[in-house]
Amino acid sequence: MSSVTTHYGSDGIVERMLAAIPDAKPDSLSAAQLYPFDQLHGRELIATQDHAARLAPSPTDRILDIGSGIGGPARFLAAA
């Protein structure tokens, strides 16, 4: 739990994230630009990709991502 608190609980997190993304403009960020920051779970983006492949949602499916933190997996699915 401390790594999650350290990752998300510090001052200026949004500013540091935007500074770490080349050419970041808050109104035009893509899901892929946020992957290094919003896939904070076991196996990170690879796990999300594996789950999405198993789920194989259609474009008309609705998915509720409960307990999603800042929404990385949901953002990945929406962008797919």
C-alpha positions as CSV (number, residue, x, y, z in Angstrom):
1,M,0.0,0.0,0.0
2,S,2.8,2.4,0.7
3,S,3.9,2.4,-3.0
4,V,0.4,3.4,-4.0
5,T,0.3,6.2,-1.4
6,T,3.8,7.4,-2.5
7,H,2.8,7.3,-6.2
8,Y,-0.5,9.1,-5.9
9,G,-0.3,10.9,-2.6
10,S,2.4,13.5,-3.2
11,D,2.0,17.2,-4.0
12,G,2.2,18.4,-7.5
13,I,1.5,14.9,-9.1
14,V,-0.4,16.3,-12.0
15,E,2.2,18.9,-12.8
16,R,5.0,16.2,-12.6
17,M,3.0,13.9,-14.9
18,L,2.5,16.6,-17.5
19,A,6.2,17.6,-17.3
20,A,7.2,13.9,-17.9
21,I,5.1,13.7,-21.1
22,P,6.6,15.4,-24.1
23,D,4.3,17.9,-25.7
24,A,1.6,17.3,-23.0
25,K,-1.5,19.4,-23.4
26,P,-4.1,18.5,-20.7
27,D,-7.0,18.9,-23.2
28,S,-5.5,16.5,-25.8
29,L,-3.7,13.7,-23.8
30,S,-4.2,10.2,-25.3
31,A,-4.7,7.1,-23.2
32,A,-1.3,5.8,-24.4
33,Q,0.5,8.9,-23.0
34,L,-1.0,8.1,-19.6
35,Y,-0.1,4.4,-19.5
36,P,3.1,4.9,-17.5
37,F,1.1,6.6,-14.8
38,D,-2.3,4.8,-14.7
39,Q,-1.4,1.1,-14.9
40,L,-0.3,0.8,-11.3
41,H,-1.2,-2.9,-10.7
42,G,0.5,-6.3,-11.1
43,R,2.0,-6.7,-14.6
44,E,0.9,-3.1,-15.4
45,L,-0.2,-2.5,-19.1
46,I,0.5,-6.2,-20.1
47,A,-2.1,-7.3,-17.5
48,T,-4.7,-4.8,-18.9
49,Q,-4.0,-6.0,-22.5
50,D,-4.4,-9.7,-21.4
51,H,-7.7,-9.0,-19.6
52,A,-9.0,-7.0,-22.6
53,A,-8.1,-9.8,-25.0
54,R,-9.9,-12.3,-22.8
55,L,-12.9,-10.1,-22.4
56,A,-13.0,-9.2,-26.1
57,P,-15.6,-6.5,-25.7
58,S,-17.6,-5.3,-28.7
59,P,-17.9,-1.5,-29.4
60,T,-21.4,-1.5,-28.1
61,D,-20.6,-3.2,-24.7
62,R,-20.7,-1.2,-21.5
63,I,-18.0,-2.0,-18.9
64,L,-18.1,-0.9,-15.3
65,D,-14.6,-0.7,-13.8
66,I,-15.2,-0.8,-10.1
67,G,-12.3,0.3,-7.9
68,S,-10.4,1.6,-10.9
69,G,-8.2,4.1,-9.1
70,I,-7.7,6.8,-11.8
71,G,-9.2,4.6,-14.5
72,G,-6.3,3.2,-16.5
73,P,-7.9,-0.1,-17.5
74,A,-11.2,1.7,-18.4
75,R,-9.3,4.3,-20.4
76,F,-7.4,1.5,-22.2
77,L,-10.7,-0.3,-23.1
78,A,-12.3,3.0,-24.2
79,A,-9.4,3.8,-26.5
80,A,-9.2,0.3,-28.1
